[in-house]
Amino acid sequence: MGLLVALAACGKPGPAPVVHRQPLLRVEPLPVVMQVPGVQQFAIGDWRRDGVAAPSPGTLLMGGGQEVPSAMRWFAERAGGGRLLILRASGGSDLQEYFYEEIGGVSAARTLVFTARSAAFDPEVAALIDRADAVFIAGGDQARYIRFWKDTPVQQLLTAHVQSGKPIGGTSAGLAILGGWAYGALDDGSIDSLSALADPLGQAVTLEQDFLQVPWLRDVLTDTHFGQRDRQGRLLAFVNKARNLSGQPVVGLGVDEDAALALEADGRARLHRLDPAHVAWLIAPQLPAEQLQPGQHLRQGEVAVIGINGESELDLGTLDVHAPAFLYRARTDQGQWQLDRLQ
């Protein structure tokens, strides 16, 4: 796969302004009576109130850790001042309160906390997803999302939501399932780089394809908490297994904690972050792995590893990175990951 890297400087992006309005109706974030087994609901604001504008497309890829206010404002603006729905499989109402009370720009926010797969077939749940102007998937355990939502109306409605031009976002486990390929963690663990590189085709590397169909991410495998948990090696292993299964080129996109990539409708993405040292990582093998077999470690050379910081711009249509933070050539052998810095 060819990969062009533009080195010209570009200006640091600033978040688009968001109109902050006083809420017309204040509802305490207490559980809402919902006669649906397997899900708990929280609500704040007036869900009956339409937005001031139509929702606009966009995808927020947040690596976990702390919320990044500029990225959250970017996402809230794309709701058009309307209804925000937060989906999760653990936790409570904290994210909806953060969006509604601190970020602003939405008429209402609701949270659905799934505890069983049965709730994904309920018409009341479906109606809430269908009515939402923006959907944000919280962190937690992506295996729960896959087990609860795969091959259900929830999965279909989330794809329909994106295809209708509405924004979607996720953090941590919520980001992990946004790629066209996703690490499902269905072995009830979280595999590390050494284990993944030792056996990329092994049963512990549980991948899902097209769980959600988000524009520009079809051939992208997303990963989270990236630099902080040394996940570069495991993402390369994931990418090679995905390529082995599909026969198509696949790239990896990892996002550090306290950072978020804001992906526009045209495929261009910019990074928002709390710490200047935190980046996003594009991992793009230039050649297939050598004789990849079950039970064998990954052996591969010529892997481009490109850093994306606040001054960079990633074009997912061409895989060009304008003003990269760094450029490495990576290789693996005997289960070890090695980097040579080129820039």
N, C-alpha and C positions, 0 to 999 in steps of 0.2 A: 504494500500500500504506500503510495507516495505521500509525503507529509511535508508541506511547506511551512516555514516559520518566518514571518515578517518581523524585522527587528526595529522598524521605525518607532519612534516614541509616540505615545498617544496620551491625551489628557485623562486625568483621574475622573471617573464617573461620579456624578452626584445624583442622589435620589430625586425622583420627580416629586413636586410638592403634593401634599395631601391636605384636603380640606377637613378641618376638625370641626365637628358640629356637636352641640349639646344634645344628648339623647332625648327623644321625646317621651320615651317610656323606659323606666329603670326597673328591671326585674332581677331580684337577688339570685345569685348563681346557686340555687338549691335544686335538688333533683326534681325533674318534672314528672308528673304522673304519666307513665307510658306503659300500657298493658302489653308489653312485648317481652317475653322471656328471652334472656340472653343479651340484653342491652340496657344500659342506664343512660339517661339523658340529663344534661344540664343546659340551662338557657339564660341569656341575658339580652336585653334590648327587645325591640319590636319586630318579630319575625314576619309580621304581616306587611311591614313597610317595604316598598320597592326602593331600589337604588335611584340615585339621581342621574345615572347614565348606564348604558349597557355594559356588561362585563367585557373585558378585553383579554386576549390570550396571553399566557406567560407561565413559566414554570420556575419555582423557587427550589433550588437544590441546596439544602442546609446540612452541614456536616455533623451537627450535634453540638453539645455543650450549651453555652449561653446564646440567647436570642441576639440577633444583630439588628438593632432598631432600623437602620436605613434599609436593610433588605426587607424587613417586615412592612415598612411603609410602602416600599415598591410593590409588594404583594397585595396589600390592602387596597391600594389605589386601583388595582385591576379588578376588584370586585364592583367597581362603579358605585360605591356607597351603599351596596346592598347587603345580602345575607351571606355570612361566613359559616361554614360547617367544618368542625374539627372532628376527625375520626381517630380513634385510638382503641387499644385493647388492654389498657391498664391506665391507672392514674385518674385524674379528676378534671376540674374545671379551670385550672390555672391558665392554660393557653387562651381560652376564650376571654377571660378577664384581662389578660395582657393585651390582646388585640383590641378589645372594645374600650377599655379604660385608659390604656397608655398609648397605643398606636392610633386609634381612632379611624375614622373613614369608613366604618361599616354600620349599617342600621341595626344589626343584630348578630349575635353569634350563638351557635349551639354546639354542644359536644355530645357525641355518641360513643360510649365506652362499651365495646363488644366483649362479652364473656362466653359466648357460645355461637357456633356456626348457624344455628337455627334462626337467629335474628336477621341474618343476611337474606332471608327469603320473605321477610315480613313486608306487607304493602306500606305500612306507616313509615318504616325505615326508608323504603324506596322513594316515597313521596318527599321526604326531607332532602335526600340526595338530589333528586330531580329539581327541587326548588332552589337549591343553593346557588349563589352567584360565584362563590369561590370555595374550594375544598382544600383543607390542609391536614396532612396525615402526621400525627405526632410520633415521637420516639417510643421505644419499648423493645418488642421482640417481633421481628419481621416474620418469623415462623407462624406466629398467631394470625397475622394478616393473611398469609397464604392459606392456612388451614381454615380460617373462618370465611374467606371471601372467594377463593378460587372456585370457578364454575358455579357462581351464584349471581343473582341480580345485582348485588353490590359491585362485583367486578365489571359487569356489563354497563352499569350506570356510570361508573367512574370513567370508563372509556368514552361513553357518550358525552359526558360532561366536558372532557377535553376536546373531543371532536366538534363540539358545538361552539368552541372558541372561548370557553371559560377557563380561568386560571386554576392551577393545581400546584401544590407545594408539599414538601415533606422535610422532616428533620430526623437524623439518625436512622432508625428503622424505617421511618416514613420515606426518607430519601432512598434507602436501599431497594425499595420496590418500584421506583419510578423508571428505572432503566428498562430498555427492551430485553435485557438480560439482568437477572437479579440473583444474588446469593441468598437462598432461602433460609439458611441455618436450620434446616429440617432434621439435622442430627441432634437437635437440642443442645448445641454448643455454639462456639464462635471460633472457627478454625484460625490458627495463626499462620504467619508467613512460612515458617519452617515446615510445618505439617503440610500445607497446601503445595509448596514447591516439591516436597518429597513424593507426592502422588497426586498430581492434578486431576487425574481421571478417577480417583478413588471415591468411595461412597460418601465420605465426609464432605466432599465438595458438591453441595446440593444446589443446583442452578435451576431457575425458572425462566422460561422464555415467554415474552409477550403477556406477562401478568397484567400490565397496564400498557396501553399503546399511546405513549406521549410523543408528540412531534419532535423530530430531530434526535430522539434517543433510541431508535429502533435497533441500531447496531452498537449500542453503548451499554457497558456494565458499570453501574455506579457503586461506590463504596464510601464509607463514612469514618469519622474519628481517625482520619487517615494518617497524617504524619505522627500524631501523638501515640498511636498504637502500632507503628511500624508495619503498615499494611501494604506497602508497595509490592512485596514479593507475592503475597496472596492474591492481589488483584491481577498480577501477571499470570498466575496460575489459573484464576477464574477465566480470564480472557482466552487462554489457550484451550481450556475445556469447552468454552462456548464455541470457539472456532472449530474444534474437533467435532462437535455435535451438529453444527449447522453447515459447515463447509464454506462459510462466508467470513470475511474479515470482521473482526470485532475489536473495539478499543475500550480501554478502561478510563473512568473518570472518578478520581477520588477527591474528597473535599475535607479539609482539616476542620477540627472543632472551632467554634466561635467564628465561622466563616460561612458564606452562602453565595452560590452562583445564581445570578438572576438571568434566566434564559428568555430572550424575547421571541416573538412570533417568527422572526426572520432567521432564527438559528444562531444569532449572536448572543454571547453571554459575557457578563462582567462580574467581578468578585466584590462582594461587600465583606468586611471583616472588622473584628474588634482589635486584633493584634496585627501589626504590620508584618510580623514574621509568618503568619499563617497564609496558606496558599491553597489552590486547587492543583491537581496533578492530572495531566493527560498522559496515558501510557499506551503507546501504539507500536506493536511489533511490526517490523518491516519485512520479516520473513517468518514462515511457519516454524514451529519447534521441530527439533530433530527427533524423528522416530518416537513420537509420544505414544507410550503404551501404559496400560493399567499396571499399577504397582511399581512404576519407575519414576525417578525424579525428572524434573524439567531441565532440559538442556536447550538453551536458546541464546542467540546473539542478535545484535542489531535491533535493539528495542529503544525507541525514542521515548524519553521521559522529559516532559516539558512542564515548567511551573507557570502558574497563572496567578498574578497578584492584582492589586488594586489598579495598576496602570495598564494591565494587559486586556486584550479582548480575544476571546475564543470564538471562532466561527465553526460551528458543528456541521455546517454544510460542506466545508472544504477541509476541515481539521487544521486550518491555519491558526497560529497564535501570534497576534500582533503584540510586540513589546513583551516577550516572555520574561518571567522572573529568573529562570535558569533553563539550561538545556543539558541533559545528560544522555550518554549512550549506556544502556544497561545490558548485562548478559548474565546468564545463570548457568551453573554447572555443579553437579554433585549437591544439588539442593541449596546452593548458596547464591545470593543476590549481590552483584557487584555493579558499581556505578563509576563511570568516567565522565568527569565534568568537561563539557565542550564550551560552555559559556556561563 
